[in-house]
Amino acid sequence: MLKQHWRGRWLRQILRHSSGLMVPVVTVALWQLASSLGWVNALVLPSPWAVLHKWFEYLAPTAPYDAAAGSKLAWLFSGELLRDALGSMYRVIMGFVIGAGLALPLGLLMGASPRIYGLMNLTVQLIRPIPPIAYIPLAILWFGLGNPPALFLIALGAFFPVLMNTIAGVRQVDGIYLRAARNLGANQRTLFLRVMLPAAVPYILSGVRIGIGTAFIVVIVAEMIAVSNGLGFRIMEAREYFWSDKIIAGMITIGLFGLAIDLGMSALNNHLLRWHRGLEH
């Protein structure tokens, strides 16, 4: 019975996710058909097969394997695509950690304290609508070229989604729960740790998910301007040489990484919020 249960569960999971593949598969099929019939210029929009060929060429190691030169793992990761992807992921993670690390305590303070909220809210609302891209000239003036300006822009992109969701999560706690906790003798510290913070966790995780997505968008823009490697840089380099197949291969790689990050965050949210979903159902 247990084996049948798990088999049925896996089958349902496969069917649920396979339905989402219908649109990409149909799109690629139509794209290949249009390319085969000559309806589009191959220099402007190469066929899916040409893009796939370029993607594997982009992924492949740059030199034949030489056991004397180093380990096989290092050789496998010597491909241009993997090096660019690792560089981009490093910037995303570091920039997000900086931005979220600053936003989370500030958001908790602003959400829990009306005085701090009143002091900081006007400044936050003034700066928040400015897109990180607008800071590019200042970032280059302040930090020069390389990783520092890119990390600054990514941290800025991740900061506000985490901040605003954290504030909203703390401030939305039902007053009934707060009054009940006070009536049971809870002090301010206990009230914050045992009532406000757990209630705010779903909002915080939603902000983290949005913040990571924003960080990944910003890193591509930053690499196009201030960095000499990474997926964004490689796309701009391909544009200069009119390598449309490499541009699309890089875009697909970005999409795959973005999908992987989103699926990972969704799984993390589901794991951490099991208690919350249990209350809802």
C-alpha positions as CSV (number, residue, x, y, z in Angstrom):
1,M,0.0,0.0,0.0
2,L,2.8,2.4,0.9
3,K,4.6,1.7,-2.3
4,Q,1.4,2.3,-4.3
5,H,0.8,5.6,-2.4
6,W,4.3,6.9,-3.3
7,R,4.0,5.8,-6.9
8,G,0.7,7.5,-7.3
9,R,2.1,10.7,-5.6
10,W,5.1,10.8,-8.0
11,L,2.7,10.2,-11.0
12,R,0.5,13.2,-9.9
13,Q,3.6,15.4,-9.5
14,I,4.9,14.5,-12.9
15,L,1.5,15.1,-14.6
16,R,1.1,18.4,-12.7
17,H,4.5,19.7,-13.8
18,S,4.3,18.3,-17.4
19,S,1.2,20.3,-18.1
20,G,3.3,23.5,-17.7
21,L,5.7,22.3,-20.4
22,M,3.0,22.5,-23.1
23,V,3.4,26.2,-23.8
24,P,7.2,26.1,-24.1
25,V,7.1,23.0,-26.3
26,V,4.5,24.5,-28.7
27,T,6.4,27.8,-28.8
28,V,9.7,26.0,-29.7
29,A,7.9,23.9,-32.3
30,L,6.4,26.9,-34.0
31,W,9.7,28.7,-33.8
32,Q,11.5,25.8,-35.5
33,L,8.8,25.6,-38.1
34,A,9.1,29.3,-38.9
35,S,12.9,28.9,-39.2
36,S,12.7,25.8,-41.4
37,L,10.2,27.6,-43.8
38,G,12.5,30.6,-44.0
39,W,9.9,33.0,-42.5
40,V,12.5,34.6,-40.3
41,N,16.0,35.8,-40.9
42,A,18.5,33.3,-39.3
43,L,20.9,36.1,-38.4
44,V,18.2,37.9,-36.4
45,L,16.4,34.8,-35.0
46,P,18.3,31.6,-35.4
47,S,16.5,28.3,-35.2
48,P,16.1,26.4,-31.9
49,W,18.5,23.8,-33.2
50,A,21.2,26.4,-33.8
51,V,20.7,27.9,-30.4
52,L,20.9,24.5,-28.8
53,H,24.2,23.8,-30.7
54,K,25.6,27.1,-29.6
55,W,24.5,26.5,-26.0
56,F,26.4,23.2,-25.8
57,E,29.4,24.9,-27.5
58,Y,29.2,27.6,-24.9
59,L,29.0,25.0,-22.1
60,A,31.9,22.8,-23.3
61,P,35.3,23.1,-21.8
62,T,37.6,25.5,-23.6
63,A,40.5,23.0,-24.0
64,P,41.1,19.3,-24.3
65,Y,41.4,17.4,-21.0
66,D,45.0,17.1,-19.8
67,A,45.4,15.1,-16.6
68,A,48.8,16.8,-15.9
69,A,47.2,20.3,-16.0
70,G,44.7,19.8,-13.2
71,S,41.8,17.8,-11.9
72,K,38.9,16.6,-14.1
73,L,36.4,18.7,-12.1
74,A,38.4,21.9,-12.8
75,W,38.5,21.0,-16.5
76,L,34.7,20.4,-16.6
77,F,34.1,23.8,-15.0
78,S,36.5,25.6,-17.4
79,G,33.7,26.1,-20.0
80,E,32.8,29.7,-20.7
81,L,29.1,29.2,-19.7
82,L,29.8,27.7,-16.3
83,R,32.4,30.3,-15.5
84,D,30.0,33.1,-16.4
85,A,27.1,31.4,-14.5
86,L,29.3,31.0,-11.4
87,G,30.3,34.6,-11.6
88,S,26.7,35.8,-11.9
89,M,25.5,33.5,-9.1
90,Y,28.3,34.7,-6.8
91,R,27.2,38.3,-7.3
92,V,23.5,37.4,-6.8
93,I,24.2,35.6,-3.5
94,M,26.6,38.2,-2.1
95,G,24.4,41.2,-3.1
96,F,21.3,39.6,-1.8
97,V,22.9,38.7,1.5
98,I,24.0,42.3,1.9
99,G,20.6,43.8,0.9
100,A,18.4,41.4,2.9
101,G,20.8,41.5,5.9
102,L,20.2,45.3,6.1
103,A,16.5,45.2,5.2
104,L,15.4,42.6,7.7
105,P,16.3,44.3,11.0
106,L,15.2,47.7,9.7
107,G,11.9,46.2,8.5
108,L,11.3,44.5,11.9
109,L,12.0,47.7,13.7
110,M,9.8,49.8,11.5
111,G,7.0,47.3,11.7
112,A,7.2,46.9,15.5
113,S,7.8,50.5,16.5
114,P,5.4,53.3,15.3
115,R,8.0,55.9,16.3
116,I,10.7,54.4,14.1
117,Y,8.1,53.8,11.3
118,G,7.2,57.5,11.4
119,L,10.8,58.5,11.4
120,M,11.9,56.3,8.5
121,N,8.9,55.8,6.3
122,L,9.1,59.1,4.4
123,T,12.7,58.5,3.4
124,V,12.0,54.9,2.4
125,Q,9.0,55.9,0.3
126,L,11.1,58.6,-1.4
127,I,14.0,56.3,-2.3
128,R,12.0,53.1,-3.1
129,P,10.6,54.1,-6.5
130,I,14.0,54.9,-7.9
131,P,15.1,51.8,-9.9
132,P,18.5,50.3,-9.2
133,I,19.5,50.9,-12.9
134,A,19.3,54.7,-12.2
135,Y,22.2,54.3,-9.7
136,I,24.6,52.9,-12.3
137,P,26.5,56.1,-13.0
138,L,26.8,56.8,-9.3
139,A,27.8,53.2,-8.5
140,I,30.6,53.4,-11.1
141,L,31.8,56.8,-9.7
142,W,31.7,55.5,-6.1
143,F,33.1,52.0,-6.6
144,G,34.7,52.0,-10.0
145,L,34.4,48.9,-12.2
146,G,34.2,45.2,-11.2
147,N,32.3,43.5,-8.5
148,P,31.8,46.4,-6.0
149,P,29.3,48.4,-8.1
150,A,27.5,45.3,-9.2
151,L,27.1,44.1,-5.5
152,F,25.9,47.6,-4.6
153,L,23.2,47.6,-7.3
154,I,22.1,44.0,-6.5
155,A,21.9,44.8,-2.8
156,L,19.8,47.8,-3.6
157,G,17.5,45.7,-5.8
158,A,17.0,43.1,-3.0
159,F,16.7,45.6,-0.2
160,F,13.3,47.1,-0.8
161,P,11.2,43.9,-1.5
162,V,12.5,42.4,1.8
163,L,12.0,45.6,3.7
164,M,8.5,46.4,2.6
165,N,7.3,42.8,3.0
166,T,8.8,42.6,6.5
167,I,7.2,45.9,7.5
168,A,3.8,44.7,6.2
169,G,4.2,41.3,7.9
170,V,4.8,42.8,11.3
171,R,2.2,45.5,11.1
172,Q,-0.6,43.2,9.9
173,V,-0.7,41.1,13.1
174,D,-4.2,41.0,14.4
175,G,-4.7,43.2,17.4
176,I,-6.7,40.3,19.1
177,Y,-3.6,38.2,19.3
178,L,-1.6,41.1,20.8
179,R,-4.2,41.8,23.4
180,A,-4.5,38.1,24.2
181,A,-0.7,37.9,24.7
182,R,-0.6,41.0,26.9
183,N,-3.5,39.6,29.0
184,L,-1.5,36.4,29.5
185,G,1.4,38.5,30.9
186,A,3.7,38.7,27.8
187,N,6.2,41.5,27.9
188,Q,7.3,43.4,24.8
189,R,10.2,41.1,24.0
190,T,8.0,38.0,24.2
191,L,5.3,39.7,22.3
192,F,7.7,40.5,19.4
193,L,9.4,37.1,19.4
194,R,6.4,34.8,20.0
195,V,3.6,36.7,18.2
196,M,4.8,39.4,15.8
197,L,7.7,37.6,14.3
198,P,6.0,34.2,13.6
199,A,3.1,36.0,12.1
200,A,5.4,38.0,9.8
201,V,7.4,35.0,8.6
202,P,5.1,34.3,5.5
203,Y,5.5,37.9,4.4
204,I,9.2,37.9,5.0
205,L,9.7,34.8,2.9
206,S,7.6,36.3,0.1
207,G,9.9,39.3,0.2
208,V,12.9,37.1,0.1
209,R,11.6,35.3,-2.9
210,I,10.8,38.6,-4.7
211,G,14.2,40.1,-3.6
212,I,16.2,37.2,-5.1
213,G,14.3,37.5,-8.3
214,T,15.1,41.2,-8.4
215,A,18.7,40.6,-7.6
216,F,19.0,38.2,-10.5
217,I,17.5,40.8,-12.9
218,V,19.8,43.5,-11.6
219,V,23.0,41.4,-11.8
220,I,22.4,40.9,-15.6
221,V,22.1,44.7,-16.1
222,A,25.1,45.4,-13.9
223,E,27.3,42.9,-15.8
224,M,26.4,44.5,-19.0
225,I,27.9,47.8,-17.9
226,A,30.4,47.4,-15.0
227,V,31.8,43.9,-15.1
228,S,34.0,42.0,-17.5
229,N,32.5,38.6,-17.0
230,G,29.2,36.9,-16.2
231,L,26.1,36.1,-18.2
232,G,25.1,39.7,-18.8
233,F,28.6,40.6,-20.0
234,R,28.6,37.7,-22.4
235,I,25.3,38.7,-23.9
236,M,26.6,42.2,-24.6
237,E,29.7,40.8,-26.1
238,A,27.6,38.6,-28.4
239,R,25.5,41.6,-29.4
240,E,28.7,43.5,-30.6
241,Y,29.6,40.6,-32.9
242,F,25.9,39.9,-33.9
243,W,26.0,36.4,-32.5
244,S,22.2,36.0,-32.1
245,D,22.4,32.3,-31.3
246,K,24.8,33.1,-28.3
247,I,22.6,35.9,-27.1
248,I,19.5,33.6,-27.0
249,A,21.6,30.8,-25.4
250,G,22.6,33.2,-22.7
251,M,19.0,34.3,-22.2
252,I,17.9,30.7,-21.9
253,T,20.6,30.1,-19.3
254,I,19.4,33.1,-17.3
255,G,15.8,31.8,-17.5
256,L,16.9,28.3,-16.3
257,F,18.8,29.8,-13.4
258,G,15.9,32.0,-12.5
259,L,13.5,29.0,-12.6
260,A,15.8,27.0,-10.4
261,I,16.0,29.8,-7.9
262,D,12.3,30.3,-7.8
263,L,11.6,26.5,-7.4
264,G,14.1,26.4,-4.6
265,M,12.6,29.3,-2.8
266,S,9.1,27.8,-3.3
267,A,10.3,24.5,-1.8
268,L,11.9,26.4,1.1
269,N,8.7,28.4,1.8
270,N,6.6,25.2,1.8
271,H,9.0,23.6,4.2
272,L,9.3,26.5,6.6
273,L,5.6,27.4,6.5
274,R,4.2,23.9,7.1
275,W,2.7,25.1,10.4
276,H,1.1,28.1,8.7
277,R,-0.5,26.0,5.9
278,G,-1.7,23.6,8.6
279,L,-3.5,26.4,10.3
280,E,-5.1,27.6,7.1
281,H,-6.4,24.1,6.2
